[in-house]
Amino acid sequence: MTTTVAEPVDTTGSAVRAQALGKRYRAKWALRDCSFELPAGKVAALVGANGAGKTTLMSVLAGLLPADEGSAGTSGRVAFVSQEKPVYRHFTAAEMLRLGARLNVVWDADRAERWLERFEVPLDRACGKLSGGQQAQVAFALAVGARPDVLMLDEPLANLDPLARREVTAELLAEVAETGMTVLLSTHVVAELGGVADHLLLLAHGRLLAGGDLDELLTRHVSYAGPASETPPVLGKVVEARHRGTQSTFLVELPEGRPRPVVAGPWVQRPVTLEDYVLAQLAATRKGLDA
Ligand SMILES: Nc1ncnc2c1ncn2[C@@H]1O[C@H](COP(=O)(O)OP(=O)(O)OP(=O)(O)O)[C@@H](O)[C@H]1O
């Protein structure tokens, strides 16, 4: 089934909470020592390389997989749209919505129908004859129709054309603004998260490498470009260093609670985008420099 709705667990204030969460498949840990909290009403992006543990984390949070250590909880009702976004092939989109109405404790038919209309999904065609993107829209319609407090979407943007990606994220933001729900979405399309996500969870090899408010995280990271050098012109943790010919570039995590240092020429500093940050972190873990 496309959407799973789980019943509430106490999270003492936050919308989603994980405490030293771990999950293994046989002897191999897919998730380890994962602790974080998501405040309500946030859109959190869950990013990480293939196999980092994103689907496993969402499945445990949604209650589909049992944790092997630690604990997790979500406040209110949770809807989870899995990566495959399976729909019953012989059911039409309209029949899927009728099924949603019967399976969910809370059901907002208008909301679900509006979603399908918005994305021009034919209501009377068997889901098996819809495109991959249209099938995903049926899955999203079912999820928003269930009026969850926490909506988890595993790679919602895969299968969607660029315009649909932009429109789906805009619709999700509108849902968040209107209902106050919390969204946790995993994605590889990091470049399109700007202006969408306000919280980040970055997984590497099953461990949480970074997490927190996106603005705070990006404010603490700065890129410096200057003459070839072994070290950056400021104190801090070097997340990424690149040396090309006579130029060096450093992405630096500045120490917490200190004013941003002023650098003198020839060094030039520039702000770090979410994509810069995530790619630098992923590159570092791939090279075995971290985690
Ligand atoms: N059912 C399973 N049985 C055994 N190992 C599994 C199973 N599901 C996932 N794994 C392993 O657990 C690790 C995490 O997988 P997971 O699917 O959670 O990663 P992911 O970050 O969602 O990856 P992707 O971006 O490729 O979807 C991987 O090493 C994967 O091979």
The ligand as a Gaussian input file, in Angstrom:
#p B3LYP/6-31G(d) Opt

LIG

0 1
 N       16.042000      -5.311000       3.553000
 C       17.360000      -5.152000       3.661000
 N       18.153000      -6.200000       3.949000
 C       19.493000      -6.060000       4.073000
 N       20.135000      -4.866000       3.943000
 C       19.395000      -3.793000       3.648000
 C       17.977000      -3.877000       3.498000
 N       17.504000      -2.630000       3.210000
 C       18.579000      -1.822000       3.191000
 N       19.709000      -2.506000       3.448000
 C       21.072000      -1.953000       3.543000
 O       21.052000      -0.945000       4.540000
 C       21.820000       0.190000       4.128000
 C       20.926000       1.431000       4.109000
 O       19.956000       1.284000       3.073000
 P       18.826000       2.376000       2.824000
 O       17.916000       1.835000       1.773000
 O       18.234000       2.758000       4.112000
 O       19.692000       3.577000       2.228000
 P       19.236000       4.912000       1.457000
 O       20.024000       6.015000       2.049000
 O       17.748000       5.046000       1.486000
 O       19.748000       4.637000      -0.007000
 P       19.229000       5.203000      -1.452000
 O       19.604000       6.641000      -1.515000
 O       20.038000       4.389000      -2.418000
 O       17.756000       4.949000      -1.539000
 C       22.415000      -0.181000       2.780000
 O       23.711000      -0.665000       2.996000
 C       21.497000      -1.264000       2.268000
 O       22.203000      -2.135000       1.423000

